[in-house]
Amino acid sequence: MNQLFQIFKVGSGDAAKISASPDEPHQHDYEELVIGIEGQLEHFIDFKNTVLDAPLVSFVTKGKVHRAIPKLINGKCDMWVLRFKSEFIPEITFQLYANYHNHAMLKLADNYCFKRLTTICEIIEGEMLQENPDLSVVRHLLAALFIMIESERNKTYPHENSLNHSKNSTLQSFLQILEENYHRPVGVEFYAEKLFMSARNLNLICKNILQQTVSEIIETRKLIEAKNQLTYSEKNISEIGFDLGYNEKAYFTNVFKKRTGQTPSEFREEMKKLLS
């Protein structure tokens, strides 16, 4: 996906075509949120197949192998699909990884709360249809959408397995501390000490839930913010690198290119073209 953000609807005709010739399981380089109003979603993710009738919500984090097949119920299917790059809302993306790692599919009640979700999607679509859509407005609306979904998720899953809940709580705490400190030149031991645990145990929890080491998560968070600043600020490359704990421009550039395949300057130019 080249854009930072996309929103579109999957209707009955689209669902019929996809069901007739579904994709193979695949990975995305973006995050994807599906809000099902009518119809059914068959979703292969986390190496299991789940089928839910709407109303439903499904969230797929970047890099997860999955296959989603929308299906008709009584000849109807109506689903919103929102796709966005992780740097589009970096302040909450990692929280989403923790919240949805084992609950990619949520069955929701057809009530006032769910109808609010569809209303927000309509407002987002309206903004994106403008000649010059204000992406800052879209970012805030998308964040609000996830806050509402999280509220419903907590009502749906109030009693999770205690061990998983403990691991989730630790990961949530780590991500919160990371959010406050990712710009500092500190490593795994710093975060482990803040959580009163060993670096080994923190790594085990992160590997189990996010399939990344603590160091990889720290670096990923730094790079998400680097992309955010390269896209939305006028700071030069050295300033952005320094802000994120990289004291040398060359080192920051090498790390960025190794992880993204582009230099910071190349990424900034690409974003300028996409947003122009």
Protein Blocks (a to p, Z undefined) as FASTA:
>chain_A
ZZfbdcddddfklmmmmmmmccdddddfbdcddddfbdcddddeehiacddddddddddd
ehiacddddddeehiacdddddddfklmmmlmmmmmmmmmmmmbccddddfklmmmmmmm
mmmmmmmmpmbdcfklmmmmmmmmmmmmmmmmmmmmmpgcfklmmmmmmmmmmmmmmmmm
mmpccdfklmmmmnopafklmmmmmmmmnopafklmmmmmmmmmmmmmmmmmcbdfklmm
mmnopabfklmmmmmmmmnopafklmmmmmmmmmZZ
